[in-house]
Amino acid sequence: MSKTTREENIRRIIALEDRIYQCRRCKPLLRCIKKPSLGKGDLEPAIMLVFEFNSTFSADIKNLIELRNLIKKEFGISGIYHSFMVRCQPKACTVRDTVSCYAENKLLDKENNNCILTGKACTGIPVRPSCEEIIACLPFLLEEIDILSPRYIIFFGERVSEFLLKSYGIFDYDIEPGSHFKYGNMILLTTVCEEKFGSEECRQLSQVLGKNL
């Protein structure tokens, strides 16, 4: 990648992130998040990892490092970038649900990540995004993929595989972990969710990659 192309990618990613920060498509989610989850990693990635949302697993930097190192070692590829299908983590919260008058107000303070209703740390329980929330957020990820143009994309989990493959016009209703599909110059790989991804699953994908390098 030339210096000019890299600078253009950086500019486009920054512009994308600004729009993600300003997004108001799912207003209820904005009440209990400090900031949306953004993609991170090499801006010239050979492999892009896509998670459904920023789970407790992916939020732990140690888990991400171990996952990246596992993939680097098995695939022999160093440039890795990761991102999320949904940027704002939905939460189930009984406190918030009983105070309807705060419908569109932020319920987390800016300094301590405390709930302004209780004055204590947020006790909301992370839940999986709804289909509506995924569809609202999906265009950001598709644009991010278009900007970075990775050679390989790993979809972690059934829902990521389903929504992303359909977005690329691949309507295969018998998707198994370890499957691969070609779209343009990209190879799309499906696997289990990140919490269940280990050495065996990594080898399985590596074998698929080996046949398509």
N, C-alpha and C positions, 0 to 999 in steps of 0.2 A: 504494500500500500504506500502510495506516495505521500509526502508531507502535506500536500494540498488536500488530498482525499481524507487523510486522518484529521486534519483541522476542520474539514467540512463535517465529518462524522461527529466530532466533539461539539460543533456548533448545533447540529441537528439534535443530538442527545440532550443538550442543555435546554433547547427550546421545548423538546418533548417533556422533560422533567418539570419545566415551568408550567406547562399546561396540565400536567398531572396534579401539581400542587393546587392549581386553581379550579380543578374539576369539582362540580357540585351535582353530578348526576345522581349520586346516592346520598342525599343529605342526611338521613338518619345515621349513617355510618360515621359521619364527620364529627358527631358529638363526642365520641369516646376514643378518638385516635389522636396521637400527638402529631404525626405526619405520615403520609403514605409511604409504602415500601417502594424503593427504586432499585433498578438493576445495578449490578456492580461487576467489575472485572476488566479483563483485557478488551480494549476497543477494536482489536483486530482478532476476534475469537475464531478459533477453529471449531470449537464446540460451545454451544449455548445450552444451559440447563434451565428448564422452565418448571417452576413449582406452582401449585394451585394458589397458595397464599403464603404469607410469611408466618409459618407455623412455629411452635416452640422449638422444633428441630432446627429449622433454617435460621431462626433468630439467634441461635447459639453459634458464635463464630467458630468454636472448636469443631462442631459438627460439620460446618461448611468446609473448613480446612481439611478435615479427614476425607470428606467426600471428594473434594477437588484432587487431593493427593492420590486417592485411589484411582480416579479416572485418568489422571496424568500418567501414573505408573503403568496401568493396564493398556492404555491406548497409545502411549508414547507421544502424546500431544499436549503442549503446554498452554496454549492460549484458550482460557476458559472465561466465560461470562455467565452470570446467572440472573434470572429475573422472575417475575411473578405474573400469573394470570389475573389475579385480583390484588389491587394495591392497598386497599383499606380493609383491615381485619375486622369482620363482623364479630360482635360480642353479645352474649346473652346477659342481661343485667336486670335483676328484680328492682333495684333502687331506681334506675332510670325509667323503667316501665311504669312506675307508680307516680311519676311526676310529669304529666303530660304537658304542663304549661311551659316546659323547657324544650319544646319540640325541636327547635332549630338552633338552640344555643350550644356552644361548646361546654362540655361538662368536665373537661380536664384542665387544670391550671397549667400555665406555661413553664413554671419553674420546677415543680416537683413531681409532675405526672400524677397528682392526687385528684380524686373526684371532688368537685366543688360542692356536691350535695352532702357528702359525708365528711369531707376534710381529711380523708384517709386514702391510702393507695387504692387504685382501681381494682375492684374485685370481679369485674366482668369476665365471663368465661368465653374464651375463643370458640366460635362455631364455624362450620363450613359455609362458604358463600352460597347464596341462592343462585339459581340459573339466571335470574334477572340481573343480579349484581355482576355475574361473570360476563354476560353479554354487554353490559354497560361499560365494563372496563377493558374488554378484549381488544378494541381498536388500538389502545396504547401499546399493547404487546406486539400486535401485528406490525405496527409502525416501527417499533424498536427492532424487530427482526429484519425488517426491510432496510433499516439504516445500517445495521451491523453485518448483514449478509453472511452469517456463519455457514460453514460447510455442513456441519452436523448439528442437529437440535435434539436433545433428549427430553422427552415429555415424562415427567414424574407423576404417575397415578392415572387412573382410568378417566377421570373427568378432564384432566389436561389433554390427554390423548384424544378424547372424544371431541371436545370443542375446537381444538387446534386443527385436527385433521379435517373436520367439517368445514372450517374456515378456509381451508385450501382445496375444498371440493372433493375430498376423499371420504366417501360415505361407505365405510366398511364396518359392518355391524358385528363382526367377529374379531375384534382387536384383542390380541393377546400380548402380554408383556414380552418384549424381545422381538416384536415385529418391526419392520422398517418399510418406509415408503419414500419414493422420490418425488420431489416437487421442484421443478426448475433445476438449479444447481445444488439444491440442498437435499440432504438425506435426513428424514425424520424418523426418530427411534422412540419406541414406546417401552416403558418399564414400570415397575412397581413404584409406590409412593416413596419419598425420600427416607422415611423412617425404616422401611423394609429393604432398602437397597444396600447390598453388601457385595463381597468379593465374587460370589457366584453369579449374581445379576450383572456385575461389571464385566465378567468374562464373557457372558452370553452376548452382551452388546458389542464387546470387542471383536468377537468372532464375526458378527454381522458387519462391523466396520471393515474388518480385514478383507471381506469379500467385495467391498465397495470402494476401497482406497485407490 
